[in-house]
Amino acid sequence: MSRHAICAVACLLTGAFVAGCMPTEEPAVQVDPTRARIDARTTLLGAADSGDALAQIQAMEALAGTLGSQAGGVYKQNLRSENPAVQFAAAMAAGESRYQPAMPLLLEKAKAAGPDKRVYTAVIYALHRLGDDTYTGDLARLMDHREKEVRAQAALVIGRIGDPSGAGLLEDQLRREPDPGVQFQITEALALLGDEGSAQRLEAYTKGYFIDLRLAAIPSLVRAGTPNAALILSELRHDKHPRVRVAAAGSLARLGQADPQAYDEAVRCLRAPREVIRESFPDAATIGDVQVSSLQVLAARALGHMRRLAAVDVLHPYLQSEDGQVRVAAAMSILRLLEDHSHTAPRAEEKAAAPLPEPVEPESPRADRPKLHRAGAKD
């Protein structure tokens, strides 16, 4: 199950712009902002119902971070998907959005403990966010599960919940964990819980051998707020791999540090990905579609954090991309960019087009949070 499927909403850290940052005045957006916003929202809602699992997963992450509870019906619909990865993403999105009407369906899945344990970890997270800690203690048992995907997702959820009592459990598992991907996820979770040693190891992952782990670690530096994040990301802007460079540029932008060169490179990676890859690896026999798609997605996401309204014009044509993941990334970034600029607030006709959220019940007072103890028996 893809880690970036559950990358539900990251913490945004702000900082002062460095010298040579984005200009304070920009030319007007050529695409009508209201139309761009409606098109982006329509693209995300369509992707969430597309049947393309990867696009659905990323669309729900994007919806949780942009429309929030307005897309609650989509989360409920996808909680009934036959694809466990889609169910996982839907549960995480419902939790991130604190979408109360999903509670009965989440409880139904929790009582059945899944039945897919990967989905169960996300259900636990969603219920926790909605004020029900009944099942939170099961994360300790799931950390000792025979399937590595379940262990990874349990670690991710423990880190997202942010309960320091889970640190000992994670440390115990890390000492005996054989899988590199799970090791990374545990390290990130510990860093999110404030462990300084894990934060340093997270920084080391950005310079490792495996490109997938490097790309996963780059946004983790921002989520965990590691002390050397800005310095490391600045160094990665000069990496040989264009995907690493553009991912680092996007994460630097989330820290409030962006410059015209980073913006121009992100635009070029979106528009001419094969050319950019060929320049970095002239001896490569072939350039795969997966590499191209990944670079375009990372570039589109990076543009969404650079606070340049001109990027809306760049991104808007990609709402029609044949690649569902690129469409989702472009749509999410358009919504982020327009949200960052108050003078492009939705007009009356756009509000009328928005899907209406279902009534949200007030959250009941939360009882004392159960501690996450070390697991003994295996699932």
C-alpha positions as CSV (number, residue, x, y, z in Angstrom):
1,M,0.0,0.0,0.0
2,S,1.5,3.3,-1.0
3,R,2.8,5.5,1.8
4,H,2.0,8.7,0.0
5,A,-1.7,7.5,-0.1
6,I,-2.0,8.4,3.5
7,C,-0.3,11.3,3.5
8,A,-3.3,13.1,4.6
9,V,-2.8,16.8,5.7
10,A,0.7,18.0,6.6
11,C,1.6,20.7,9.1
12,L,2.4,24.0,7.3
13,L,5.3,25.9,8.8
14,T,5.8,29.5,8.0
15,G,9.0,31.6,8.0
16,A,10.5,34.7,6.7
17,F,11.3,34.9,3.0
18,V,15.0,34.8,2.1
19,A,16.8,37.3,-0.2
20,G,15.7,36.9,-3.8
21,C,12.2,35.6,-2.9
22,M,9.0,35.9,-4.8
23,P,8.1,39.4,-5.9
24,T,5.3,41.1,-4.0
25,E,3.4,42.2,-7.1
26,E,2.3,39.9,-9.9
27,P,0.4,40.3,-13.1
28,A,-3.2,39.4,-12.9
29,V,-4.2,35.7,-13.4
30,Q,-5.4,35.2,-17.0
31,V,-7.7,32.3,-16.0
32,D,-10.8,33.6,-14.2
33,P,-10.1,32.7,-10.5
34,T,-13.7,31.6,-9.9
35,R,-13.7,29.4,-13.0
36,A,-10.3,28.0,-12.0
37,R,-11.5,27.2,-8.5
38,I,-14.7,25.5,-9.8
39,D,-12.7,23.5,-12.4
40,A,-10.2,22.4,-9.7
41,R,-12.9,21.3,-7.3
42,T,-14.8,19.4,-10.1
43,T,-11.5,17.7,-11.1
44,L,-10.9,16.5,-7.5
45,L,-14.5,15.2,-7.0
46,G,-14.3,13.4,-10.4
47,A,-11.0,11.8,-9.6
48,A,-12.3,10.5,-6.3
49,D,-15.0,8.7,-8.2
50,S,-12.9,7.7,-11.2
51,G,-12.1,4.1,-10.5
52,D,-8.4,4.9,-10.8
53,A,-7.2,3.8,-7.4
54,L,-4.0,6.0,-7.3
55,A,-5.9,9.1,-8.4
56,Q,-8.7,8.3,-5.9
57,I,-6.2,8.0,-3.1
58,Q,-4.5,11.3,-3.9
59,A,-7.8,13.0,-4.6
60,M,-9.1,12.3,-1.1
61,E,-5.9,13.5,0.5
62,A,-6.3,16.7,-1.6
63,L,-10.0,17.1,-0.7
64,A,-9.3,16.7,3.0
65,G,-6.7,19.5,2.7
66,T,-8.8,21.8,0.6
67,L,-12.6,21.2,0.8
68,G,-12.5,19.4,4.1
69,S,-16.0,18.4,5.4
70,Q,-17.6,19.7,2.2
71,A,-16.4,16.5,0.5
72,G,-17.6,14.3,3.3
73,G,-20.0,12.4,1.0
74,V,-17.0,11.4,-1.1
75,Y,-15.2,10.0,2.0
76,K,-18.3,8.0,3.0
77,Q,-18.7,6.6,-0.5
78,N,-15.1,5.5,-0.7
79,L,-15.2,3.9,2.7
80,R,-17.4,1.3,0.9
81,S,-14.9,0.8,-1.9
82,E,-13.7,-2.7,-2.6
83,N,-10.1,-1.5,-2.7
84,P,-8.5,-1.5,0.8
85,A,-6.1,1.3,-0.2
86,V,-9.0,3.5,-1.2
87,Q,-10.8,2.7,2.0
88,F,-7.7,3.6,3.9
89,A,-7.4,7.0,2.2
90,A,-11.1,7.7,2.8
91,A,-10.9,6.9,6.5
92,M,-7.8,9.1,6.9
93,A,-9.6,11.9,5.0
94,A,-12.7,11.6,7.2
95,G,-10.4,11.8,10.3
96,E,-8.5,14.8,9.0
97,S,-11.7,16.6,8.2
98,R,-13.4,15.5,11.5
99,Y,-16.4,14.5,9.4
100,Q,-18.9,13.5,12.0
101,P,-21.5,11.9,9.7
102,A,-19.0,9.2,8.8
103,M,-19.0,8.0,12.5
104,P,-21.6,5.2,12.1
105,L,-19.8,3.6,9.1
106,L,-16.4,4.0,10.9
107,L,-17.8,2.3,14.0
108,E,-19.2,-0.5,11.8
109,K,-15.7,-1.1,10.4
110,A,-14.1,-0.8,13.8
111,K,-16.3,-3.5,15.3
112,A,-15.3,-5.8,12.5
113,A,-11.7,-4.8,13.1
114,G,-11.2,-4.1,9.5
115,P,-11.5,-6.7,8.3
116,D,-8.4,-5.5,6.4
117,K,-6.0,-4.5,9.2
118,R,-4.5,-1.8,7.0
119,V,-7.9,-0.2,6.8
120,Y,-8.5,-0.7,10.5
121,T,-5.5,1.5,11.4
122,A,-7.0,4.4,9.5
123,V,-10.4,3.7,11.0
124,I,-8.8,4.0,14.5
125,Y,-7.3,7.3,13.5
126,A,-10.6,8.7,12.2
127,L,-12.5,7.6,15.3
128,H,-9.8,9.1,17.5
129,R,-10.0,12.5,15.7
130,L,-13.8,12.3,16.1
131,G,-13.5,11.8,19.9
132,D,-13.8,8.0,20.2
133,D,-10.7,6.4,21.7
134,T,-12.3,3.0,22.2
135,Y,-10.1,1.3,19.7
136,T,-6.9,3.4,19.9
137,G,-5.2,0.9,22.2
138,D,-5.3,-1.7,19.3
139,L,-2.5,0.1,17.6
140,A,0.0,-1.6,19.9
141,R,-1.2,-5.0,18.7
142,L,-1.1,-3.9,15.1
143,M,2.5,-2.7,15.4
144,D,3.4,-6.4,15.9
145,H,1.4,-7.6,12.9
146,R,2.9,-10.1,10.5
147,E,2.2,-7.9,7.4
148,K,4.7,-5.1,7.0
149,E,2.0,-2.8,5.4
150,V,0.0,-3.0,8.6
151,R,3.0,-2.2,10.8
152,A,3.8,0.8,8.6
153,Q,0.3,2.2,8.7
154,A,0.0,1.6,12.5
155,A,3.3,3.6,12.9
156,L,2.0,6.4,10.7
157,V,-1.2,6.7,12.7
158,I,0.6,6.7,16.1
159,G,2.7,9.5,14.8
160,R,-0.3,11.4,13.5
161,I,-2.2,11.0,16.8
162,G,0.7,12.6,18.6
163,D,0.4,10.7,21.9
164,P,3.9,10.6,23.5
165,S,3.0,7.3,25.2
166,G,3.4,5.6,21.9
167,A,7.1,6.4,21.7
168,G,8.3,3.4,23.7
169,L,6.2,1.1,21.5
170,L,7.7,2.5,18.4
171,E,11.3,2.3,19.7
172,D,10.8,-1.3,20.6
173,Q,9.5,-2.1,17.1
174,L,12.3,-0.2,15.4
175,R,14.9,-2.3,17.1
176,R,13.6,-5.5,15.6
177,E,11.9,-4.2,12.4
178,P,13.5,-5.9,9.3
179,D,11.7,-3.9,6.6
180,P,13.4,-0.6,5.4
181,G,10.0,1.0,4.5
182,V,8.6,0.3,8.0
183,Q,11.8,1.5,9.6
184,F,11.3,4.8,7.8
185,Q,7.7,5.1,8.9
186,I,8.6,4.4,12.5
187,T,11.4,6.9,12.3
188,E,9.0,9.6,11.0
189,A,6.5,8.8,13.7
190,L,9.1,9.1,16.4
191,A,10.2,12.4,14.9
192,L,6.6,13.7,15.0
193,L,6.5,12.7,18.7
194,G,9.5,15.0,19.3
195,D,12.4,12.4,19.4
196,E,15.5,14.4,18.4
197,G,17.5,11.3,17.4
198,S,14.8,10.2,15.0
199,A,14.6,13.7,13.5
200,Q,18.3,13.4,12.7
201,R,17.8,10.0,11.1
202,L,15.0,11.4,9.1
203,E,17.4,14.0,7.7
204,A,19.8,11.3,6.8
205,Y,17.1,9.5,4.8
206,T,17.0,12.5,2.4
207,K,20.5,11.6,1.3
208,G,20.1,7.8,1.1
209,Y,20.4,5.4,-1.8
210,F,16.8,4.6,-2.4
211,I,15.0,7.3,-4.3
212,D,11.5,6.4,-3.0
213,L,12.7,6.8,0.6
214,R,14.4,10.0,-0.2
215,L,11.3,11.4,-1.8
216,A,9.2,10.3,1.2
217,A,11.7,11.9,3.7
218,I,11.8,15.3,2.1
219,P,8.2,16.4,3.1
220,S,8.7,14.6,6.4
221,L,11.3,17.2,7.4
222,V,8.6,19.8,7.2
223,R,6.0,17.7,9.0
224,A,8.4,16.9,11.8
225,G,9.9,20.3,12.0
226,T,13.5,19.0,12.0
227,P,16.1,21.6,13.1
228,N,18.2,21.5,9.9
229,A,15.3,21.2,7.5
230,A,15.9,24.4,5.6
231,L,19.6,23.8,5.2
232,I,19.2,20.2,4.0
233,L,16.5,21.2,1.6
234,S,18.6,24.0,0.2
235,E,21.4,21.5,-0.5
236,L,19.0,19.1,-2.2
237,R,18.0,21.8,-4.6
238,H,21.2,20.9,-6.4
239,D,20.8,17.2,-6.4
240,K,21.3,15.2,-9.6
241,H,17.7,13.8,-9.5
242,P,15.2,16.3,-10.8
243,R,12.5,14.7,-8.7
244,V,14.6,15.3,-5.6
245,R,15.2,18.9,-6.6
246,V,11.6,19.8,-7.3
247,A,10.4,18.0,-4.1
248,A,13.0,20.0,-2.1
249,A,11.8,23.2,-3.7
250,G,8.2,22.5,-2.8
251,S,9.2,21.7,0.8
252,L,11.3,24.9,1.1
253,A,8.3,26.9,-0.2
254,R,6.2,25.4,2.6
255,L,8.8,26.8,5.0
256,G,8.3,30.2,3.4
257,Q,11.5,30.0,1.3
258,A,11.1,30.1,-2.5
259,D,12.8,32.0,-5.3
260,P,12.2,32.6,-9.0
261,Q,14.7,29.9,-10.0
262,A,12.9,27.2,-8.0
263,Y,9.6,28.4,-9.6
264,D,10.9,28.3,-13.1
265,E,12.4,24.8,-12.6
266,A,9.1,23.5,-11.2
267,V,7.2,25.0,-14.3
268,R,9.7,23.3,-16.6
269,C,9.4,20.0,-14.8
270,L,5.7,20.1,-15.3
271,R,5.8,21.2,-18.9
272,A,8.8,19.3,-20.2
273,P,9.5,16.4,-17.8
274,R,11.2,14.1,-20.3
275,E,13.5,16.8,-21.4
276,V,14.5,17.6,-17.8
277,I,15.1,13.9,-17.0
278,R,17.1,13.5,-20.1
279,E,19.4,16.4,-19.2
280,S,20.1,14.9,-15.8
281,F,20.6,11.3,-17.1
282,P,21.7,11.6,-20.8
283,D,22.9,7.9,-20.8
284,A,19.5,6.5,-19.8
285,A,18.2,4.0,-22.3
286,T,14.6,4.8,-21.7
287,I,12.6,7.2,-19.6
288,G,9.6,5.5,-18.1
289,D,6.1,6.8,-17.8
290,V,6.2,6.4,-14.0
291,Q,9.2,8.7,-13.8
292,V,7.5,11.3,-15.9
293,S,4.3,11.1,-14.0
294,S,6.1,11.3,-10.6
295,L,8.1,14.4,-11.7
296,Q,5.0,16.2,-13.0
297,V,3.1,15.4,-9.8
298,L,5.9,16.7,-7.6
299,A,6.2,19.8,-9.8
300,A,2.5,20.6,-9.6
301,R,2.5,20.1,-5.9
302,A,5.5,22.3,-5.4
303,L,3.9,25.1,-7.4
304,G,1.0,25.0,-5.0
305,H,3.2,26.1,-2.2
306,M,5.1,28.9,-3.9
307,R,2.4,31.6,-3.5
308,R,2.6,32.7,-7.1
309,L,-0.8,33.4,-8.6
310,A,0.8,33.1,-12.0
311,A,1.1,29.4,-11.3
312,V,-2.7,29.1,-11.6
313,D,-2.3,29.8,-15.4
314,V,0.4,27.2,-15.6
315,L,-1.5,24.5,-13.7
316,H,-5.0,25.0,-15.2
317,P,-4.4,23.2,-18.5
318,Y,-3.3,20.1,-16.5
319,L,-6.7,19.7,-15.2
320,Q,-7.3,18.0,-18.5
321,S,-4.2,15.8,-18.3
322,E,-4.6,12.1,-19.3
323,D,-2.7,11.2,-16.1
324,G,-5.2,11.2,-13.2
325,Q,-2.5,11.8,-10.6
326,V,-1.3,14.9,-12.5
327,R,-4.9,16.2,-12.7
328,V,-5.3,15.8,-8.9
329,A,-2.0,17.5,-8.1
330,A,-2.8,20.5,-10.4
331,A,-6.3,20.8,-8.9
332,M,-5.1,20.7,-5.3
333,S,-2.4,23.3,-6.0
334,I,-4.9,25.7,-7.8
335,L,-7.2,25.5,-4.7
336,R,-4.2,26.2,-2.4
337,L,-3.0,29.1,-4.4
338,L,-6.4,30.8,-4.6
339,E,-7.0,30.2,-1.0
340,D,-3.8,31.9,-0.1
341,H,-5.0,35.1,-1.8
342,S,-7.9,36.7,-0.1
343,H,-8.7,38.9,-3.0
344,T,-9.7,35.8,-5.0
345,A,-12.4,34.7,-2.5
346,P,-15.3,32.7,-3.9
347,R,-18.1,34.7,-5.4
348,A,-21.8,33.9,-5.0
349,E,-22.1,31.6,-8.1
350,E,-19.1,29.5,-6.9
351,K,-20.5,29.1,-3.5
352,A,-23.8,27.9,-5.0
353,A,-21.9,25.3,-7.0
354,A,-20.1,23.9,-3.9
355,P,-21.4,20.6,-2.5
356,L,-23.2,21.3,0.7
357,P,-21.7,19.6,3.8
358,E,-23.9,17.4,5.8
359,P,-24.8,18.6,9.3
360,V,-22.0,18.1,11.7
361,E,-22.9,17.1,15.2
362,P,-20.9,18.7,18.1
363,E,-18.1,16.6,19.4
364,S,-18.7,15.2,22.8
365,P,-16.1,15.8,25.6
366,R,-13.2,13.3,25.1
367,A,-12.6,10.9,27.9
368,D,-9.0,10.3,29.2
369,R,-7.0,9.0,26.3
370,P,-5.9,5.4,26.5
371,K,-2.2,4.9,26.5
372,L,-0.5,2.8,23.8
373,H,1.2,0.0,25.6
374,R,3.7,-2.5,24.2
375,A,2.1,-5.4,22.4
376,G,2.6,-9.0,23.6
377,A,0.7,-11.4,21.4
378,K,0.7,-11.2,17.6
379,D,-2.5,-10.5,15.7
